Amino acid sequence: MSTISLSLLAFVPLVLAAVLLVGFSWPAKRAMPLIFLVAALIALTAWGMSFNRVLASSLQGLILTGSILWIIFGAILLLNTLKHSGAITAIRGGFANISPDRRVQVIIVAWLFGCFIEGASGFGTPAAVAAPLLMALGFPALGAVMLGMMVQSTPVSFGAVGTPIVVGVSGGLDKIGITEQLIANGSDWNIFYRLITSEVAITHAIIGILMPLFMCVMLTRYFGRNKSWLEGMAIAPFAIFAGLAFVLPYAAAGIFLGPEFPSMIGALVGLIIVVPAAKAGFLIPKKTWDFAEPKDWPVSWMGSIEIKLDRLSNTVPMSIGLAWFPYVLLAGLLVLSRVNADVKAFFTTHLVLGWNNILGEVGISGDIQFLYLPGGIMVLVVLATFLLQRMKVGQMTAAISESSRTLLGAGFVLIFTIPMVRILINSGVNLANLPSMPRAMAELVASSVGSVYPFFAPSIGALGAFIAGSNTVSNLMMAQFQFDTAHLIGVSGAMLVASQAVGAAAGNMIAIHNVVAASATVGMLGREGQVIRMTIIPTIYYLVMTGLITVIAVYVIGISDPLMALAVVRP
């Protein structure tokens, strides 16, 4: 079989997923088992992976599934706990004091608060936290998931205290070889690394200015009474103001401080600026926008958790500060566990279940860090909430019971989705001496487009994230490929690696297992295709804009890096 045919074959599981989920609207619980079997068959036959490696990859995927389910459980449990304590009722009322306009609520809760959670934790946590919170505030479940997934864009490259750059880019590049070349050219790794970080921050900042507006426009178009784009555009001055309030400190942090804190700093500064402005009515349209009455919503908008939100009794009125305290505590613990070395060491070494070199396959390992994962931190917050908000045992029991039932559906889907992903990623070790399937897909795209490749570089990053559901993993898989391709066509390797990181962030908006995880938190499993059909729109916007910025940077501005002199232009 030719190289091109093999590369096309590698695309089959992804194309099949798109056709079944988006084209035929299959629920993921039907589509993903079939896609898993197809991916395993291709790996065993065309790629020559051993059965032992396929099985080990599947087991690794199941361990990772356990980690994601733990995060989902924590997010659902926190929502249900706050629901039964009466905190959600107080939070809902508190937003009336800021603004009753749903577009403003989207910008503050989904965009700014979600960006902070992404910066602190990453790994899909913002959607798992923001989606149920929005739903509890009165948003339809489908809209809450769509908005939660759209947060998985601008802040993601600097999520989890910079993990996609610190781990993904640094680990994905041949650091030793590149460092030797840099020293020979009178530079060093730190300069090159900071250049990549700055280019990621600037690219995201340019595109991210419009993301709050994009979220509002999507909300009014798909979930408004009038299905109007213009009702979203009406809040453009305030949305762009909020976008600038986030991206300016975000970009400055990326350029001057490095990759660890841009998303958190941008979100904190943004909240400090935007919330008082919203209270004062600054740039907000006089006409308030809201949904139709819930009784008029289509059934397809609803989640199973949503039906139960207002059926509560025996809750007492609560102050807005006490109601919000669990989310403040969650943000603080997430930051502390990622930044403080002693706390991080404790969380990462206690209550850890792991398996190294699964079935003897070197490099295929997995673990579940019950305390360090956001799920564990959310469970700790739930315990604090139980005490501080003086809940009854019966209320807590009801919250745990509801959360456990919701978790079962997500578990079934993810036990096929993530093992399939790990098979693709681990396919680089095979009897046919082929590159991994994601690498083969990337090479096919690069060889097909030639010198216009910089426009498509972010799409390679998005492809990696779509497969893996992770900006970090996409960077680990594709960063060196982007660097090598840049030198073959004679452009800046740093810029293409930056474009890779930005595109990988955008790919998180349509990553299947991220959509499944977010859907599970609002009881909306089975409609993943609907979510992807909507979030593909902002994903395309992000990739086209990143591609254009990359092309302008390398061909119009002529942006360079310390290794440009070594680039060899492909004839």
Residue pairs with C-beta under 8 A, 6 or more apart in sequence:
1 9
1 46
3 440
4 444
6 46
6 47
6 434
6 440
7 440
7 441
7 443
7 444
8 444
9 42
9 46
10 42
10 424
10 437
10 438
10 440
10 441
11 441
12 38
12 42
13 35
13 38
13 39
13 42
13 420
13 424
14 441
14 463
14 466
14 467
16 31
16 34
16 35
16 38
17 31
17 32
17 35
17 512
20 26
20 30
20 31
20 34
20 35
20 529
21 28
21 31
21 512
21 528
21 529
21 532
22 529
22 532
22 533
22 536
24 529
25 529
25 530
26 529
27 525
27 526
27 527
27 528
27 529
28 413
28 417
28 512
28 515
28 516
28 525
28 526
28 528
29 409
29 412
29 413
29 525
29 526
32 413
32 416
32 417
32 420
32 512
33 416
35 416
35 420
36 416
36 417
36 419
36 420
36 423
39 420
39 423
39 424
40 54
40 58
40 420
40 423
42 437
43 49
43 54
43 423
43 424
43 427
43 430
43 437
44 51
44 54
46 432
47 427
47 430
47 432
47 434
47 437
48 430
48 431
48 432
48 434
49 423
49 426
49 427
49 429
49 430
49 431
50 430
50 431
52 359
52 360
52 361
53 361
53 364
53 426
53 429
53 430
54 423
55 359
56 358
56 359
56 360
56 361
56 364
56 426
57 361
57 364
57 419
57 422
57 423
57 425
57 426
58 419
58 422
58 423
59 355
59 358
59 359
59 366
59 419
60 358
60 364
60 365
60 366
60 419
60 422
60 426
61 415
61 418
61 419
61 420
61 421
61 422
61 423
62 415
62 418
62 419
63 354
63 355
63 366
63 367
63 368
64 366
64 418
64 422
65 411
65 414
65 415
65 417
65 418
65 419
66 353
66 368
67 368
67 369
67 373
67 375
68 124
68 414
68 418
68 513
68 517
69 407
69 410
69 411
69 414
70 368
70 370
70 373
70 375
70 376
71 123
71 124
71 125
71 128
71 373
71 374
71 375
71 378
71 517
72 128
72 375
72 407
72 410
72 517
72 520
72 521
73 375
73 379
73 403
73 404
73 407
74 128
74 373
74 374
74 375
74 376
74 377
74 378
74 379
74 382
75 125
75 128
75 129
75 132
75 374
75 375
75 378
75 521
76 132
76 305
76 402
76 403
76 406
76 407
76 520
76 521
77 378
77 379
77 382
77 399
77 400
77 403
78 129
78 132
78 326
78 330
78 378
78 381
78 382
78 385
79 88
79 132
79 133
79 136
79 305
79 521
80 305
80 398
80 399
80 400
80 402
80 403
81 326
81 382
81 385
81 386
81 391
81 396
81 399
82 88
82 91
82 136
82 323
82 326
82 385
83 136
83 309
83 312
83 399
84 312
84 315
84 391
84 395
84 396
84 398
84 399
85 315
85 318
85 385
85 386
85 389
85 391
85 395
86 312
86 315
86 316
86 317
86 318
86 323
86 389
87 318
87 322
87 323
87 324
87 326
87 385
87 389
88 136
88 137
88 309
88 323
89 312
89 315
89 318
90 317
90 318
90 319
90 320
90 322
90 323
91 133
91 136
91 137
91 320
91 323
91 324
92 136
92 137
92 138
93 320
94 320
94 323
94 324
95 105
95 137
97 279
97 320
98 104
98 105
98 108
98 275
98 278
98 279
99 105
99 278
99 279
99 281
99 284
99 288
100 288
100 290
101 235
101 284
101 285
101 288
101 289
101 290
102 139
102 219
102 289
102 290
102 291
103 216
103 219
103 220
103 232
103 235
103 238
103 239
103 289
104 235
104 238
104 278
104 284
105 134
105 137
106 134
106 147
106 212
106 215
106 216
106 219
107 212
107 215
107 216
107 238
107 239
107 242
107 274
107 278
108 271
108 274
108 275
108 278
109 130
109 133
109 134
109 137
110 130
110 134
110 147
110 148
110 150
110 151
110 215
111 151
111 211
111 212
111 215
111 242
111 246
112 242
112 246
112 267
112 270
112 271
112 274
113 130
113 133
113 267
113 271
113 327
114 126
114 127
114 129
114 130
114 148
114 151
114 155
115 126
115 151
115 154
115 155
115 246
115 263
115 266
115 267
115 270
116 263
116 264
116 267
116 268
116 271
116 331
117 125
117 126
117 129
117 130
117 330
117 331
117 334
118 125
118 126
118 151
118 152
118 155
118 156
118 159
118 160
118 263
119 155
119 158
119 159
119 160
119 161
119 261
119 262
119 263
119 264
119 265
119 266
119 267
120 160
120 161
120 264
120 331
120 334
120 335
120 338
121 159
121 160
121 334
121 338
121 374
122 156
122 159
122 160
122 161
122 163
122 164
122 471
122 472
123 159
123 160
123 373
123 374
123 470
124 152
124 469
124 508
124 514
124 517
124 518
125 334
125 374
126 148
126 151
126 152
126 155
127 145
127 148
127 149
127 151
127 152
127 514
127 517
127 518
127 521
128 148
128 374
128 517
128 518
128 521
129 327
129 330
130 144
130 147
130 148
130 151
131 141
131 144
131 145
131 147
131 148
131 518
131 521
131 522
132 144
132 305
132 521
132 522
133 327
134 143
134 144
134 147
134 148
135 141
135 144
135 303
135 305
135 306
135 309
135 522
136 309
138 291
138 294
139 147
139 223
139 291
140 223
140 291
140 294
140 297
140 301
140 302
140 306
141 301
141 302
141 303
141 305
141 306
141 522
141 523
141 524
142 223
142 300
142 301
142 302
142 303
142 524
142 527
142 530
142 531
143 219
143 222
143 223
143 301
144 522
145 515
145 518
145 519
145 522
145 524
145 531
146 218
146 222
146 531
146 534
146 535
147 215
147 218
147 219
148 518
149 508
149 509
149 510
149 514
149 515
149 518
149 531
149 535
150 211
150 214
150 215
150 218
150 509
150 535
150 538
152 505
152 508
152 509
152 511
152 514
153 208
153 211
153 505
153 506
153 508
153 509
153 538
153 542
154 204
154 205
154 207
154 208
154 211
154 246
154 247
154 250
154 263
154 505
155 250
155 262
155 263
155 266
155 267
155 505
156 164
156 263
156 471
156 504
156 505
156 508
157 164
157 165
157 200
157 204
157 259
157 471
157 501
157 502
157 504
157 505
158 164
158 165
158 200
158 201
158 250
158 254
158 259
158 260
158 261
158 262
158 263
159 263
159 471
160 338
160 472
161 260
161 261
161 264
161 335
161 338
161 339
162 258
162 259
162 260
162 261
162 262
163 472
164 259
164 470
164 471
164 472
164 475
164 501
164 504
164 505
165 196
165 197
165 200
165 259
165 475
165 501
166 259
166 260
167 472
167 476
168 471
168 472
168 473
168 474
168 475
168 476
168 479
168 501
168 504
169 193
169 196
169 475
169 479
169 497
169 501
170 193
171 475
171 476
172 475
172 476
172 477
172 478
172 479
172 480
173 479
173 480
173 483
173 497
174 480
175 189
178 189
178 192
178 483
178 563
179 188
179 189
181 563
181 566
182 188
182 189
182 191
182 192
182 562
182 563
185 562
185 563
185 565
185 566
186 562
187 562
187 563
191 562
192 494
192 561
192 562
192 563
194 258
195 494
195 561
195 562
196 494
196 497
196 498
196 501
197 254
197 255
197 258
197 259
198 254
198 255
199 494
199 495
199 498
199 553
199 559
200 254
200 259
200 498
200 501
200 502
201 250
201 251
201 253
201 254
201 255
201 262
202 251
202 254
202 255
203 498
203 499
203 502
203 546
203 549
203 550
204 247
204 250
204 251
204 254
204 502
204 505
205 247
205 248
205 250
205 251
205 254
206 247
206 545
206 549
207 502
207 541
207 542
207 545
207 546
207 549
208 243
208 246
208 247
208 250
209 240
209 243
209 244
209 247
210 239
210 240
210 243
211 243
211 538
212 239
212 240
212 242
212 243
212 246
213 232
213 233
213 235
213 236
213 239
213 240
213 243
214 538
214 541
215 239
216 232
216 235
216 239
217 229
217 232
217 233
218 232
218 534
218 537
218 538
219 232
220 226
220 227
220 228
220 229
220 230
220 231
220 232
220 289
221 227
221 228
221 229
221 232
222 534
223 291
223 301
224 231
224 289
224 291
224 292
225 291
225 292
231 289
234 285
234 287
234 289
235 284
235 285
235 289
237 283
238 277
238 278
238 282
238 283
238 284
238 285
241 274
241 277
241 282
241 283
242 270
242 274
245 269
245 270
245 273
245 274
246 266
246 267
246 269
246 270
247 266
248 266
249 265
249 266
249 269
249 270
250 262
250 263
250 265
250 266
251 262
253 261
253 262
253 265
253 266
254 262
257 265
260 339
264 335
277 283
278 284
291 297
300 527
300 530
302 524
303 519
303 522
303 523
303 524
304 406
304 523
304 524
305 402
305 406
305 522
305 523
306 522
306 523
308 402
314 392
314 395
315 395
318 389
322 388
322 389
325 385
325 388
326 381
326 382
326 384
326 385
329 381
329 384
330 377
330 378
330 381
333 377
333 380
333 381
334 374
334 377
336 343
337 343
337 344
337 347
337 372
337 377
338 344
344 372
346 371
347 369
347 371
347 372
347 376
348 369
348 371
348 372
350 371
351 369
351 370
351 371
351 376
352 367
352 368
352 369
352 370
353 367
353 368
353 370
354 365
354 366
354 367
354 368
355 365
355 366
355 367
356 365
357 363
357 364
357 365
358 364
358 365
358 366
361 426
361 429
363 426
363 429
364 422
364 426
369 376
370 376
371 377
382 399
385 391
386 396
406 520
406 521
406 523
407 520
409 520
409 525
409 526
410 516
410 517
410 519
410 520
410 525
413 516
413 525
414 513
414 516
414 517
417 512
417 513
417 516
418 469
418 513
421 467
421 468
421 469
421 513
424 436
424 437
424 438
424 467
425 436
425 438
425 467
425 468
425 473
425 477
426 436
427 434
427 436
427 437
428 434
428 435
428 436
428 439
434 440
435 443
436 477
438 463
438 464
438 467
438 468
438 477
438 478
439 477
439 478
439 481
441 463
442 460
442 463
442 464
442 478
442 481
443 481
445 453
445 456
445 459
445 460
445 463
446 453
446 456
446 460
446 481
446 485
449 455
449 456
450 489
450 570
451 489
451 570
452 551
453 485
453 489
454 486
454 489
454 491
454 495
454 496
454 499
454 547
454 550
454 551
454 554
454 555
455 547
455 548
455 550
455 551
456 547
457 482
457 485
457 496
457 499
457 500
457 503
457 547
457 550
458 499
458 500
458 502
458 503
458 506
458 542
458 543
458 546
458 547
458 550
459 503
459 543
459 547
460 478
460 481
460 482
460 500
460 503
461 471
461 474
461 475
461 478
461 482
461 499
461 500
461 501
461 502
461 503
461 504
461 505
461 506
461 507
462 474
462 503
462 504
462 506
462 507
462 510
462 539
462 543
463 474
463 507
464 473
464 474
464 475
464 477
464 478
464 504
464 507
465 471
465 473
465 474
465 503
465 504
465 505
465 506
465 507
465 508
465 511
466 507
466 510
466 511
466 512
467 474
468 474
468 477
468 511
469 508
469 511
469 512
469 513
469 514
470 508
470 511
471 501
471 504
471 505
471 507
471 508
474 500
474 504
474 507
475 500
475 501
475 504
478 500
478 504
479 497
479 500
479 501
482 493
482 496
482 497
482 499
482 500
483 493
483 496
483 497
484 493
485 496
486 492
486 493
486 495
486 496
486 497
486 567
487 493
487 563
487 566
487 567
487 568
488 567
488 568
488 569
488 570
489 567
489 569
489 570
490 567
490 568
490 569
490 570
491 554
491 555
491 567
492 553
492 554
492 559
492 560
492 561
492 564
493 561
493 563
493 564
493 567
494 561
494 563
495 550
495 553
495 554
495 559
495 561
496 550
496 554
499 546
499 547
499 549
499 550
502 542
502 546
503 542
503 543
503 546
505 542
506 538
506 539
506 542
506 543
506 546
507 539
508 514
509 535
509 536
509 538
509 539
509 542
510 532
510 535
510 536
510 539
512 528
512 532
515 528
515 531
515 532
515 535
516 525
516 528
518 531
519 525
519 527
519 528
519 531
553 559
